[in-house]
Amino acid sequence: MEGFSLIDAPSFLKVVRKADLLLFSLKIKNESRMFRMQFGGGSREQAVEHCGSAVLTLQQYVTVKSQDTGQPTQGTDLAGGAGSTSEVRDSEGRLPIKCLAQSLLGESKLSLPLAYRHSTLPSEELGPFLRLCLLDQSFPAFVEQVEKELRKIANE
């Protein structure tokens, strides 16, 4: 058994859905692997429903294509309205920098995929880090400069 993080999944993982099956293709370094996951249930419809539920979760990290159409599968609207995350993602599942800037500034109601919500800084280290930043006299000016640059990017 082995595991891998889905945070950077679009760079190494491709997923295709076919009814109640998910086909995974991984390429890490020079090694490729493929595996299939078949969902069960009391009926075929229930198995397809379980597969659909897994697809919704996976779509937060990677584009899932349907083997029937070759197009990304239709998931739920993560943003709750027009301009949803699934509509603005590129072919690798990433968001354009303009959308990220608008989201950080609170100018859009875009719900970021989980891949953008993970921090490399452990949460127990966040408090001391913030205290250190706030003690630096130039930090407020730095924050203002960052906000100005974010606004420039958001308005491009």
C-alpha positions as CSV (number, residue, x, y, z in Angstrom):
1,M,0.0,0.0,0.0
2,E,1.2,3.5,-0.7
3,G,-0.2,7.0,-0.6
4,F,0.3,10.4,-2.2
5,S,-0.9,13.9,-1.6
6,L,-3.6,15.2,-3.9
7,I,-2.5,18.8,-3.4
8,D,-0.4,18.9,-6.6
9,A,-2.4,16.1,-8.3
10,P,-3.0,17.7,-11.7
11,S,0.8,17.5,-12.3
12,F,0.9,13.7,-12.0
13,L,-2.6,12.2,-11.9
14,K,-5.2,11.8,-14.6
15,V,-8.7,10.4,-13.7
16,V,-11.3,9.1,-16.1
17,R,-14.8,8.0,-15.1
18,K,-16.8,5.3,-16.8
19,A,-20.2,4.6,-15.1
20,D,-19.3,3.0,-11.8
21,L,-15.5,2.9,-12.5
22,L,-12.7,5.4,-11.9
23,L,-9.5,4.8,-14.0
24,F,-6.4,6.4,-12.5
25,S,-3.1,7.1,-14.3
26,L,-0.2,8.3,-12.2
27,K,3.1,9.5,-13.6
28,I,5.7,10.2,-10.9
29,K,9.3,10.8,-12.0
30,N,9.9,8.3,-14.8
31,E,7.4,5.7,-13.5
32,S,3.9,5.3,-14.7
33,R,1.1,3.3,-13.0
34,M,-2.5,2.7,-13.8
35,F,-5.2,1.3,-11.6
36,R,-9.0,1.0,-11.6
37,M,-11.5,1.5,-8.8
38,Q,-15.0,0.0,-9.2
39,F,-17.8,1.1,-6.8
40,G,-20.3,-1.3,-5.4
41,G,-23.8,-0.9,-4.1
42,G,-27.2,-2.7,-3.8
43,S,-27.8,-1.9,-7.5
44,R,-25.9,-0.6,-10.5
45,E,-27.6,2.8,-10.0
46,Q,-26.4,2.9,-6.5
47,A,-22.8,2.0,-7.6
48,V,-22.9,4.8,-10.2
49,E,-24.1,7.2,-7.5
50,H,-21.2,6.2,-5.1
51,C,-18.8,6.7,-8.0
52,G,-20.3,10.2,-8.6
53,S,-19.8,11.1,-5.0
54,A,-16.2,10.2,-5.2
55,V,-15.8,12.2,-8.4
56,L,-17.2,15.3,-6.6
57,T,-14.5,14.9,-4.0
58,L,-11.7,14.3,-6.5
59,Q,-12.7,17.3,-8.6
60,Q,-11.5,19.6,-5.7
61,Y,-8.0,18.4,-6.6
62,V,-8.0,17.2,-10.2
63,T,-10.1,17.3,-13.4
64,V,-12.1,14.1,-13.8
65,K,-13.0,13.3,-17.4
66,S,-15.8,11.1,-18.6
67,Q,-14.8,8.3,-20.9
68,D,-18.0,8.6,-22.9
69,T,-17.4,12.3,-23.8
70,G,-13.7,12.9,-23.0
71,Q,-14.9,16.1,-21.3
72,P,-14.7,17.0,-17.6
73,T,-17.6,15.6,-15.7
74,Q,-20.2,17.9,-14.4
75,G,-19.9,18.4,-10.7
76,T,-21.6,20.6,-8.2
77,D,-21.0,24.3,-8.3
78,L,-18.3,24.9,-5.7
79,A,-18.8,28.7,-5.7
80,G,-22.6,28.7,-5.4
81,G,-23.2,30.8,-8.6
82,A,-22.0,32.0,-11.9
83,G,-18.3,32.0,-12.4
84,S,-17.8,28.8,-10.4
85,T,-14.4,27.2,-9.8
86,S,-15.0,24.6,-12.4
87,E,-15.7,27.2,-15.1
88,V,-12.5,29.2,-14.5
89,R,-10.0,26.3,-14.0
90,D,-7.4,25.6,-16.6
91,S,-6.9,22.2,-18.2
92,E,-4.7,21.2,-15.2
93,G,-7.3,22.2,-12.6
94,R,-5.5,25.3,-11.5
95,L,-7.1,28.7,-11.1
96,P,-6.0,31.8,-13.1
97,I,-3.9,34.2,-11.0
98,K,-6.6,36.9,-11.5
99,C,-9.3,34.7,-9.9
100,L,-7.0,33.9,-6.9
101,A,-6.2,37.6,-6.4
102,Q,-9.9,38.5,-6.5
103,S,-10.7,35.8,-4.1
104,L,-8.0,36.8,-1.6
105,L,-9.2,40.4,-1.8
106,G,-12.8,39.3,-1.1
107,E,-13.9,40.7,-4.5
108,S,-15.3,37.4,-5.7
109,K,-17.3,34.7,-4.0
110,L,-15.1,32.1,-5.5
111,S,-14.8,29.0,-3.2
112,L,-11.2,27.9,-3.6
113,P,-10.5,24.2,-4.2
114,L,-8.9,22.4,-1.3
115,A,-5.6,22.3,-3.1
116,Y,-5.4,26.1,-2.5
117,R,-6.4,25.9,1.1
118,H,-3.5,23.8,2.4
119,S,-0.6,25.6,4.1
120,T,2.9,24.3,4.3
121,L,3.4,26.2,7.6
122,P,2.1,24.0,10.5
123,S,-0.8,25.8,12.3
124,E,1.0,25.7,15.7
125,E,3.8,27.8,14.2
126,L,1.4,30.4,12.7
127,G,0.9,32.4,16.0
128,P,4.6,33.0,16.7
129,F,5.1,33.8,13.0
130,L,2.4,36.4,13.0
131,R,3.7,38.0,16.2
132,L,7.1,38.3,14.7
133,C,5.7,39.9,11.6
134,L,3.6,42.4,13.7
135,L,6.6,43.4,15.7
136,D,8.4,44.4,12.5
137,Q,7.8,48.1,12.0
138,S,7.8,47.8,8.2
139,F,5.3,45.0,8.1
140,P,2.1,47.2,7.8
141,A,3.7,49.0,4.8
142,F,4.5,45.6,3.3
143,V,0.9,44.4,3.7
144,E,-0.3,47.6,1.9
145,Q,2.1,46.9,-1.0
146,V,0.9,43.3,-1.2
147,E,-2.7,44.5,-1.3
148,K,-1.9,47.1,-4.0
149,E,-0.2,44.4,-6.2
150,L,-3.1,42.0,-5.6
151,R,-5.5,44.7,-6.8
152,K,-3.4,45.3,-9.9
153,I,-3.5,41.6,-10.7
154,A,-7.2,41.3,-10.0
155,N,-8.0,44.2,-12.4
156,E,-5.8,43.0,-15.3
